[in-house]
Amino acid sequence: MPKYVIERELPGAGQLSADELHAISVKSNEVLAGMDGRAKWQQSYVTDDKIYCVYFADNPQAVLEHAAAGGFPANKVSLVASVIDPGSGE
């Protein structure tokens, strides 16, 4: 299943409380549960004004469907071509 990085513009994201982040996570999980495995959330990174999410999905449309159903922005969906880390340079 392809991996995607989703850029979600959300002003003030870095100021969201633990309860607010929990509520977002609950909603995301609820939507994913109804998608018959067409999208799976790996993890997300919260910055000042954006949330970057890593998903496995059948296609970009599944990512956008999840965003629409959850009421989440999905400003940019990028297919991951390769993954590198410090071990890649050894």
PLY file of the C-alpha trace (Angstrom):
ply
format ascii 1.0
element vertex 90
property float x
property float y
property float z
element edge 89
property int vertex1
property int vertex2
end_header
0.00 0.00 0.00
1.52 3.38 -0.97
2.61 5.84 1.71
1.53 9.49 1.64
2.44 12.63 3.56
-0.51 14.96 4.08
0.06 18.63 4.84
-2.82 20.09 6.82
-2.81 23.86 7.28
-4.27 24.53 10.71
-3.36 27.92 12.19
-2.52 27.53 15.87
-2.05 23.76 15.62
0.92 23.92 17.97
-1.27 25.48 20.62
-3.92 22.74 20.60
-4.44 21.14 23.99
-3.97 17.45 24.69
-7.77 17.13 24.84
-8.18 18.81 21.45
-5.54 16.57 19.87
-7.25 13.57 21.44
-10.60 14.61 19.93
-9.01 14.99 16.48
-7.44 11.54 16.83
-10.74 9.96 17.90
-12.54 11.48 14.90
-9.80 10.32 12.53
-9.97 6.78 13.92
-13.76 6.73 13.57
-13.57 7.73 9.92
-10.79 5.24 9.20
-12.81 2.43 10.79
-15.49 2.96 8.16
-13.08 2.93 5.22
-12.58 -0.85 5.04
-8.79 -0.58 5.32
-8.38 1.72 2.30
-6.42 4.16 4.47
-4.34 3.70 7.61
-2.85 6.40 9.79
0.77 5.88 10.80
1.51 9.08 12.75
1.38 12.86 12.64
3.69 15.75 13.44
2.18 18.92 14.90
3.96 22.20 14.17
2.97 25.79 14.88
0.47 26.13 12.04
0.37 22.74 10.32
-0.06 19.07 10.97
1.90 16.65 8.79
0.33 13.21 8.68
1.77 9.96 7.36
-0.78 7.56 5.92
-0.81 4.33 3.99
-3.65 4.45 1.49
-4.87 2.78 -1.68
-4.64 6.10 -3.52
-4.76 9.88 -2.95
-8.55 9.83 -3.29
-8.81 7.66 -0.16
-6.75 10.24 1.74
-9.00 13.04 0.51
-12.12 11.01 1.36
-10.86 10.60 4.92
-10.18 14.33 5.19
-13.61 15.29 3.87
-15.45 12.84 6.12
-13.50 13.97 9.18
-13.70 17.68 8.42
-9.89 17.89 8.25
-7.95 20.06 5.80
-5.75 18.22 3.30
-3.93 21.05 1.59
-1.31 18.85 -0.04
-1.12 15.07 -0.48
2.30 13.77 -1.56
3.23 10.23 -2.48
6.37 9.09 -0.66
8.87 7.98 -3.31
11.59 6.81 -0.89
12.43 6.82 2.79
15.93 7.58 4.02
17.41 7.87 7.50
20.89 8.11 9.05
21.43 4.42 8.30
21.01 5.16 4.61
24.36 6.97 4.71
26.33 4.13 6.27
0 1
1 2
2 3
3 4
4 5
5 6
6 7
7 8
8 9
9 10
10 11
11 12
12 13
13 14
14 15
15 16
16 17
17 18
18 19
19 20
20 21
21 22
22 23
23 24
24 25
25 26
26 27
27 28
28 29
29 30
30 31
31 32
32 33
33 34
34 35
35 36
36 37
37 38
38 39
39 40
40 41
41 42
42 43
43 44
44 45
45 46
46 47
47 48
48 49
49 50
50 51
51 52
52 53
53 54
54 55
55 56
56 57
57 58
58 59
59 60
60 61
61 62
62 63
63 64
64 65
65 66
66 67
67 68
68 69
69 70
70 71
71 72
72 73
73 74
74 75
75 76
76 77
77 78
78 79
79 80
80 81
81 82
82 83
83 84
84 85
85 86
86 87
87 88
88 89
